[in-house]
Amino acid sequence: MTEIEKALLPSGQLAKALAAAQGEMKNAAYNRTNPHFKSQYADLASVRDATIPALSKHGISITQRFVIRDDKFVLVTEMSHQSGEKIVS
């Protein structure tokens, strides 16, 4: 494991907060239907409704941004805790 990978692993507070938040989350409601396959799915609003309150309660935020790597756009997602710990992918 590289030093960068080690730095990105949650060392304590973020992991504890995430475990607590996940324990409070319910499954997102399937509130939409795909007309082509006739299957149901949860839209983004439903997923946010199921996750953001618990994450926020435990001091966790999710942000996304685009960066350019090797002349290509890459979406970077960051989960941050109020302690300063974060996970980046």
Residue frames as a rotation matrix with the C-alpha (Angstrom) as fourth column:
MET 1
0.587 0.810 0.000 0.00
0.810 -0.587 0.000 0.00
0.000 0.000 -1.000 0.00
THR 2
-0.218 -0.671 0.708 1.40
0.620 -0.656 -0.431 3.39
0.753 0.346 0.559 -0.95
GLU 3
-0.836 -0.137 -0.532 1.68
0.515 -0.531 -0.673 6.32
-0.190 -0.836 0.515 1.46
ILE 4
-0.804 0.594 -0.027 -1.08
-0.549 -0.725 0.416 8.11
0.227 0.350 0.909 -0.46
GLU 5
-0.143 0.769 -0.623 -3.39
-0.048 0.623 0.780 5.11
0.989 0.142 -0.052 -0.11
LYS 6
-0.410 -0.074 -0.909 -2.64
0.845 0.345 -0.409 4.94
0.343 -0.936 -0.079 3.62
ALA 7
-0.979 -0.006 -0.202 -3.40
0.086 -0.917 -0.390 8.65
-0.183 -0.400 0.898 3.99
LEU 8
-0.591 0.795 -0.135 -6.79
-0.630 -0.351 0.693 8.18
0.504 0.495 0.708 2.34
LEU 9
-0.335 0.474 -0.814 -7.94
0.463 0.835 0.296 5.40
0.821 -0.277 -0.499 4.67
PRO 10
0.475 0.537 0.697 -10.20
-0.390 -0.581 0.714 6.48
0.789 -0.611 -0.067 7.51
SER 11
-0.533 -0.818 -0.216 -8.21
-0.117 0.324 -0.939 6.24
0.838 -0.475 -0.268 10.71
GLY 12
-0.870 0.187 -0.456 -10.96
0.492 0.343 -0.800 6.43
0.007 -0.921 -0.391 13.28
GLN 13
-0.616 0.652 -0.443 -13.41
-0.087 -0.615 -0.784 9.26
-0.783 -0.444 0.436 13.48
LEU 14
-0.401 0.473 -0.784 -14.67
-0.915 -0.241 0.323 9.05
-0.036 0.848 0.529 9.91
ALA 15
-0.721 0.104 -0.685 -15.01
-0.128 0.952 0.279 5.28
0.681 0.289 -0.673 10.07
LYS 16
-0.837 0.414 -0.357 -16.89
0.488 0.272 -0.829 5.48
-0.246 -0.868 -0.430 13.38
ALA 17
-0.487 0.665 -0.567 -19.20
-0.433 -0.747 -0.504 8.23
-0.759 0.000 0.652 12.08
LEU 18
-0.501 0.273 -0.821 -19.84
-0.816 0.168 0.554 6.36
0.289 0.947 0.139 8.84
ALA 19
-0.850 0.187 -0.493 -20.72
0.262 0.961 -0.088 3.16
0.458 -0.204 -0.865 10.70
ALA 20
-0.688 0.616 -0.383 -23.17
0.316 -0.221 -0.923 5.10
-0.653 -0.756 -0.043 12.87
ALA 21
-0.421 0.520 -0.743 -24.71
-0.748 -0.663 -0.040 6.84
-0.513 0.539 0.669 9.87
GLN 22
-0.660 0.141 -0.738 -25.09
-0.522 0.621 0.585 3.61
0.541 0.771 -0.336 7.93
GLY 23
-0.897 0.315 -0.311 -26.81
0.440 0.707 -0.554 2.06
0.045 -0.633 -0.773 10.92
GLU 24
-0.452 0.739 -0.500 -29.48
0.058 -0.535 -0.843 4.76
-0.890 -0.410 0.199 10.72
MET 25
-0.647 0.151 -0.748 -30.02
-0.730 -0.408 0.549 4.68
-0.222 0.900 0.374 6.95
LYS 26
0.187 0.749 0.635 -33.01
-0.084 0.657 -0.749 3.01
-0.979 0.087 0.186 5.37
ASN 27
-0.496 -0.286 0.820 -33.08
0.732 0.371 0.572 1.68
-0.468 0.883 0.026 1.82
ALA 28
-0.823 0.207 -0.529 -33.97
-0.401 -0.872 0.282 4.29
-0.403 0.444 0.800 -0.79
ALA 29
0.052 0.943 0.330 -37.54
-0.043 0.332 -0.942 3.99
-0.998 0.035 0.058 -2.00
TYR 30
-0.789 -0.153 0.595 -38.03
0.555 0.240 0.797 2.71
-0.265 0.959 -0.104 -5.54
ASN 31
-0.087 0.772 -0.629 -40.05
0.214 -0.603 -0.769 5.61
-0.973 -0.201 -0.113 -6.87
ARG 32
-0.023 0.043 -0.999 -39.50
-0.880 -0.476 0.000 5.47
-0.475 0.879 0.048 -10.64
THR 33
0.477 0.217 0.852 -40.11
0.164 0.930 -0.328 2.97
-0.864 0.296 0.408 -13.42
ASN 34
-0.645 -0.683 -0.342 -37.85
-0.341 -0.143 0.929 2.35
-0.684 0.716 -0.140 -16.39
PRO 35
0.316 0.906 -0.280 -40.32
-0.698 0.022 -0.716 2.24
-0.643 0.422 0.639 -19.29
HIS 36
0.023 -0.369 -0.929 -38.03
-0.922 0.351 -0.163 0.17
0.386 0.860 -0.332 -21.51
PHE 37
-0.735 -0.414 -0.537 -37.34
-0.199 0.889 -0.412 -2.67
0.648 -0.196 -0.736 -19.06
LYS 38
0.344 0.938 0.052 -40.41
-0.217 0.026 0.976 -2.13
0.913 -0.347 0.212 -16.84
SER 39
-0.069 -0.450 -0.890 -38.11
0.837 0.460 -0.298 -2.22
0.544 -0.765 0.345 -13.82
GLN 40
0.911 0.390 0.132 -38.26
0.236 -0.757 0.609 0.06
0.337 -0.524 -0.782 -10.81
TYR 41
-0.156 -0.981 -0.118 -35.42
0.796 -0.054 -0.603 2.15
0.585 -0.188 0.789 -9.43
ALA 42
0.470 0.171 -0.866 -34.70
0.740 -0.611 0.281 4.86
-0.481 -0.773 -0.413 -6.86
ASP 43
0.616 -0.259 0.744 -33.99
0.448 -0.662 -0.601 8.26
0.648 0.703 -0.291 -8.40
LEU 44
-0.413 -0.902 0.126 -31.27
0.429 -0.315 -0.847 10.57
0.803 -0.296 0.517 -7.05
ALA 45
-0.220 0.394 0.892 -33.70
-0.672 -0.724 0.154 12.48
0.707 -0.565 0.424 -4.83
SER 46
0.822 0.554 -0.131 -34.81
-0.325 0.646 0.691 9.23
0.467 -0.526 0.711 -3.19
VAL 47
0.327 -0.798 -0.506 -31.21
0.690 0.567 -0.449 8.15
0.645 -0.202 0.737 -2.61
ARG 48
-0.575 -0.529 0.624 -30.36
0.026 -0.774 -0.633 11.55
0.818 -0.347 0.459 -1.12
ASP 49
0.228 0.753 0.617 -33.45
-0.734 -0.284 0.617 11.43
0.640 -0.593 0.488 1.13
ALA 50
0.899 0.146 -0.413 -32.29
0.069 0.884 0.462 8.04
0.433 -0.444 0.785 2.43
THR 51
0.304 -0.899 -0.316 -28.66
0.858 0.402 -0.320 9.02
0.415 -0.174 0.893 3.06
ILE 52
-0.215 -0.502 0.838 -27.99
0.222 -0.860 -0.459 12.74
0.951 0.088 0.297 3.54
PRO 53
0.603 0.451 0.658 -29.81
-0.477 -0.458 0.750 13.22
0.640 -0.766 -0.061 6.88
ALA 54
0.956 -0.263 -0.127 -27.82
0.274 0.658 0.702 10.43
-0.102 -0.706 0.701 8.59
LEU 55
0.152 -0.950 0.272 -24.53
0.888 0.010 -0.460 11.51
0.435 0.311 0.845 7.00
SER 56
-0.017 -0.112 0.994 -25.05
-0.022 -0.993 -0.113 15.14
1.000 -0.024 0.015 8.02
LYS 57
0.871 0.419 0.256 -26.07
-0.273 -0.021 0.962 14.18
0.408 -0.908 0.096 11.56
HIS 58
0.791 -0.610 -0.049 -22.70
0.486 0.578 0.655 12.46
-0.371 -0.542 0.754 11.97
GLY 59
0.458 -0.613 -0.644 -20.64
-0.286 -0.787 0.546 15.26
-0.842 -0.066 -0.536 10.41
ILE 60
-0.401 -0.571 0.716 -20.07
0.482 0.534 0.695 13.64
-0.779 0.624 0.061 7.02
SER 61
0.381 0.485 -0.787 -20.31
-0.479 -0.624 -0.617 15.41
-0.791 0.612 -0.005 3.68
ILE 62
0.059 -0.295 0.954 -20.00
0.737 0.658 0.158 14.17
-0.674 0.693 0.256 0.11
THR 63
0.369 0.013 -0.929 -18.61
-0.466 -0.862 -0.198 16.37
-0.804 0.506 -0.312 -2.67
GLN 64
0.319 -0.277 0.906 -17.80
0.760 0.646 -0.070 15.70
-0.567 0.711 0.417 -6.30
ARG 65
0.441 -0.240 -0.865 -15.72
-0.472 -0.882 0.004 17.59
-0.763 0.406 -0.502 -8.82
PHE 66
0.941 -0.192 0.279 -14.21
0.338 0.510 -0.791 17.05
0.009 0.838 0.545 -12.23
VAL 67
0.276 -0.914 -0.297 -10.46
-0.369 -0.387 0.845 17.08
-0.888 -0.124 -0.444 -12.75
ILE 68
0.825 -0.102 -0.556 -8.45
-0.534 0.186 -0.825 16.54
0.187 0.977 0.099 -15.92
ARG 69
0.166 -0.771 0.615 -6.07
-0.420 0.509 0.751 13.57
-0.892 -0.383 -0.240 -15.93
ASP 70
-0.631 -0.504 0.590 -4.25
0.309 0.535 0.786 12.48
-0.712 0.678 -0.182 -19.06
ASP 71
-0.926 0.254 -0.280 -6.42
-0.378 -0.629 0.679 14.87
-0.003 0.734 0.679 -21.12
LYS 72
-0.414 0.839 -0.353 -9.61
0.358 0.507 0.784 13.21
0.837 0.198 -0.511 -19.86
PHE 73
-0.131 0.480 0.867 -12.27
-0.792 -0.577 0.200 14.39
0.596 -0.661 0.456 -17.45
VAL 74
-0.551 -0.057 -0.833 -12.35
0.372 0.876 -0.306 12.32
0.747 -0.479 -0.462 -14.27
LEU 75
0.427 0.748 0.508 -15.02
-0.306 -0.409 0.860 12.56
0.850 -0.523 0.054 -11.58
VAL 76
-0.703 -0.660 -0.266 -13.50
0.119 0.260 -0.958 12.73
0.702 -0.705 -0.104 -8.10
THR 77
0.505 0.863 0.016 -15.73
0.017 -0.028 0.999 11.93
0.863 -0.505 -0.029 -5.11
GLU 78
-0.672 -0.729 0.132 -14.70
-0.061 -0.123 -0.990 12.99
0.738 -0.674 0.038 -1.62
MET 79
0.550 0.740 -0.388 -16.28
0.389 0.184 0.903 11.90
0.739 -0.647 -0.186 1.66
SER 80
-0.490 -0.736 0.466 -15.18
-0.023 -0.524 -0.852 14.26
0.871 -0.428 0.240 4.43
HIS 81
0.256 0.482 -0.838 -15.70
0.873 0.257 0.414 14.21
0.415 -0.838 -0.355 8.17
GLN 82
0.882 0.163 0.442 -15.84
0.012 -0.945 0.327 17.29
0.471 -0.283 -0.836 10.39
SER 83
0.740 -0.670 -0.059 -12.59
0.211 0.148 0.966 16.05
-0.638 -0.728 0.251 12.02
GLY 84
0.252 -0.656 -0.711 -10.75
-0.831 -0.524 0.188 16.63
-0.496 0.543 -0.677 8.75
GLU 85
-0.552 -0.398 0.733 -10.49
-0.043 0.891 0.452 12.95
-0.833 0.218 -0.509 7.81
LYS 86
0.277 0.675 -0.684 -11.56
-0.813 -0.215 -0.542 12.07
-0.512 0.706 0.489 4.29
ILE 87
-0.146 -0.223 0.964 -11.77
0.401 0.877 0.264 9.36
-0.905 0.425 -0.039 1.67
VAL 88
0.071 0.093 -0.993 -11.15
-0.749 -0.653 -0.114 10.32
-0.659 0.752 0.023 -1.96
SER 89
-0.133 -0.129 0.983 -11.81
0.442 0.880 0.175 8.21
-0.887 0.457 -0.060 -5.02
